[in-house]
Amino acid sequence: MKAHLTLMWQTIHGNGSQGRYRNGEPQASNNQLQTRNLQLERLLKEKEREIDRLRHQLANSEARLQELVGTDVLTGLPNRHIFKEHLIHSLKRALRLGYSLSLMIVDIDHLRDINLKYGHEVGDLVLIEVGKIVKSSVREIDMPARWGGEELVAVLHETDAEGAAVVAERVRRRVSMLEVEDPKTGNLVRVTATVAVSSYPVHGNDPQELLEAANSALVKAKEKGVNKVHIAP
């Protein structure tokens, strides 16, 4: 009898241990899964940060490469960096030889609104076409360039303010006749530009002074309404 009771006790004790083990096993598995999920989430966030960092590096590298190449990818014109170097050397030459030199800024009117209404694809087409107009409106000895955003620029060699105003009016008139087709709808988008000019020696004798004078003229032209030409005072 005693042996039978002992056997029953051992059986119950063993079953109880086995039951506790089995009952605890799912709980342990859930904890492991949760831990693993947290580890995977942290790893995923780290990878996302790494991807963002690499994208940022790639964008900087592309911008630097574009700068080194010296060409604006969209318009095919010289970029801002090359233009600034050209303006510096051209002004030094004008100072040395004693001839006039002018700076022209072409600002495409409402380009941001065009981007919002029709999309950046149409806005890019506008920039490309205006770039072609600026390039074909100046001489081979002059340098048109993409300044950035909605602005294009040009150095006009051996040209005073009055002569630059003639070129600026030519650009403004040709842009005002431009119609760019929306590739999605076929609708024609009308374009205008406001143009400002400054000149050495009247408005300054260093690149920064000419740029500031032309920018001030551009602001004044915009205040009077778009699609204008304005000479720095």
Long-range contacts (C-beta under 8 A, 24 or more apart in sequence): 72-145, 72-146, 74-124, 74-127, 74-128, 74-131, 74-146, 75-127, 75-128, 75-131, 75-146, 75-152, 76-131, 77-131, 77-134, 77-135, 77-144, 77-145, 77-146, 77-152, 78-143, 78-144, 78-145, 78-146, 79-145, 79-146, 80-145, 80-146, 80-147, 80-148, 82-145, 83-143, 83-145, 83-147, 83-153, 83-155, 84-207, 86-143, 86-145, 86-155, 87-155, 87-207, 87-210, 88-207, 90-143, 90-155, 90-157, 91-200, 91-205, 91-206, 91-207, 91-210, 94-157, 94-200, 95-200, 95-205, 99-157, 99-158, 100-158, 100-159, 100-160, 100-163, 100-199, 100-200, 100-201, 101-155, 101-156, 101-157, 101-158, 101-159, 101-199, 101-200, 102-155, 102-156, 102-159, 102-160, 102-161, 102-163, 102-164, 102-197, 102-198, 102-199, 102-200, 103-153, 103-154, 103-155, 103-156, 103-164, 103-197, 103-198, 103-199, 103-210, 103-211, 103-213, 103-214, 104-153, 104-154, 104-156, 104-164, 104-167, 104-168, 104-171, 104-195, 104-196, 104-197, 104-214, 105-147, 105-151, 105-152, 105-153, 105-195, 105-196, 105-197, 105-214, 105-215, 105-217, 105-218, 106-130, 106-134, 106-151, 106-152, 106-153, 106-154, 106-168, 106-171, 106-175, 106-193, 106-194, 106-195, 107-150, 107-151, 107-193, 107-194, 107-195, 107-196, 107-218, 107-222, 108-150, 108-151, 108-152, 108-175, 108-191, 108-192, 108-193, 109-191, 109-192, 109-193, 109-194, 109-226, 109-227, 110-192, 110-226, 111-149, 111-150, 112-150, 114-189, 114-191, 118-182, 118-189, 119-184, 121-183, 121-184, 122-180, 122-182, 122-183, 122-189, 125-180, 125-181, 125-183, 126-178, 126-180, 126-189, 126-191, 127-152, 129-178, 129-180, 129-191, 130-175, 130-178, 130-191, 130-193, 133-171, 133-174, 133-175, 133-178, 134-171, 137-167, 137-170, 137-171, 137-174, 138-167, 156-197, 159-199, 160-199, 160-202, 161-197, 161-198, 161-199, 161-202, 161-203, 161-231, 161-232, 162-231, 164-197, 164-199, 164-231, 165-197, 165-229, 165-231, 167-197, 168-195, 168-196, 168-197, 168-229, 169-195, 169-229, 171-195, 172-227, 172-228, 172-229, 176-227, 192-226, 192-227, 193-227, 194-218, 194-221, 194-222, 194-226, 194-227, 194-228, 194-229, 194-230, 195-221, 195-228, 195-229, 195-230, 196-220, 196-221, 196-229, 196-230, 196-231, 196-232, 197-229, 197-230, 197-231, 197-232, 198-231, 198-232, 199-231, 199-232, 202-232, 203-232
